[in-house]
Amino acid sequence: MAGGEPLWRQRRRQDWAALQGGGFDVVVIGGGITGAGIAWQAALHGLSTLLVEARDWAGGTSSRSSKLVHGGLRYLPHGEVRLVREVGHEREVLERLWPHLVRPLPFLIPVYRRRGMPLWALGAGVWLYDRLTGVEPRHRRRMLSPEGVLALEGGLAAQDLAGGVSYFEARTDDARLVYTVVEAARAAGAVALSRAKAGRLDLTPQGGRVEIADRETGETVTVRARAVVNAAGPWTGEVDPQGTEVVLGRGCHLVFAHHRLPLRHAVALPAPDGGNTFAVPRGAVTYLGTTDRLYTGDPELPDVPEEDVRYLFEVARAAFPRAGLGPGDLLAVYAGVRPLVAQAGKADTRELSRQRSIEVRRDGLISVRGGKLTGFRSVAADTLRHLAEAGLRPPRAPADKSAAAFDPARAAADLGRNYSLTGLAAGEIVGRHGSSAGEVLRYAAGRPGGLEPVAAGAPVLWGELDYLAEREDVFTLADLLIRRSALLWFGGLEEPEAVLRPVAKRIAPILGWSPEEAAGQVQECRREAHLDRLEELRRLAL
């Protein structure tokens, strides 16, 4: 740590100073995947760009999803062929750009008699899906007999099993993906500030001014902008109350130890109401979700209602009757909201399209509503077209900077051997940091106990937390343990509460926290991670 403060604080101070009296071609409001992607593409095209996020990067929807980069098979029955084709193409691009973050994931859909779509119809749908999304032949769908399904996942219910279909999607760490895109935007020349809230907008079609408040110091500054893009996700309506209404759909997830639900495939589970629920293996855990219900509360931290937990357990117990899952097996719970574009006559959030809407207000404000994690690059491309139509033409086409070949599996094997790490820990560290994993581990090796896991069996090292706190815009304990490392939700911790105080004590000197501030960080992290709710749900009688 240079100069007695984390490196990211030095950069942030310089960036904030650069705003004083400054102007930008584009100011992007919202640091989820949509805003980060727009800022990245705008900067790549030579536009001077400012990205501001009122909370943490991916602090809302983009860290609380089902972590899937998928083409949206379920959208085909609704006739959304364009959306399926687009996001299928985008999935392939993201796998190429960031292979450590976006990894192929085998999917399995079991089909039961007298429930849901017939096997032949599902097979035809997946065949079309594969071709719309350009899936390579080795990953295309296979039709399975009942015996074939159980050979892949023997824990599934066998009664009335008609067969199944296997195919491929991809899984990601959504919060790490957002942070990676933010860093890509910075590398392209953008200024990116979290904990910086956009306030008053004074706009005309030719440009205007945006007031930015530093939520840490209370300082405010007004910047000039030729164009402003509202990509605030669930808060889009606060920035632009004049546009189409944004409806919030809440999705809840349950997390279990992988040995309690030892899957090799992501499994689409039949739900009694026809909902789309998946069980997804991820390292030390298997997580289950999602629900999809209208939500009208505060989008910053949606609660995890008992109704949704009971629903997910009902689905899980029917699908995996021999697993014996119960509330006492819960390692974590989380909930997020999807910002959806309201449609007349549709009150059920499951019926609402996942298509985005881009609206241009009379004063020039461009607002992006809806959209999917997988399609963020195409949303950015559409936004740049709107900017060009408004007279802000990008000065250049971005240079072709195809990602260098990187093999996550080989890197994990090499680093695991060099640093005596378990396969799980090495794979997870490479999954978070990609080609920078070696740099992270060299740093960790120089810290006291830096190569030791934070908890027994956890795929996160003490030295990695030090690195993240020093380098990656970590303001809070929740930034570190939920979004940068995913330790609290996906680290396989039986008692997540037990790591909070030791971690806060360790990173307090890096972030300059007093003992009182560290204690406050622990309490706020408990709230964000739903730890009180977790304890209540573990005692739930089903």
PyMOL commands that set and color helices and strands:
alter all, ss='L'
color gray80, all
select helices_A, chain A and resi 7-19+33-44+61-63+73-78+81-97+119-132+137-139+146-152+174-187+233-239+258-260+306-319+327-329+349-351+376-389+408-419+423-445+462-471+477-484+487-490+497-511+515-528+531-538
alter helices_A, ss='H'
color red, helices_A
select strands_A, chain A and resi 23-29+49-53+68-69+103-112+142-144+161-171+191-194+196-204+207-214+220-230+246-257+266-269+277-282+285-289+293-295+330-341+357-360+366-369
alter strands_A, ss='S'
color yellow, strands_A
deselect
rebuild
show_as cartoon
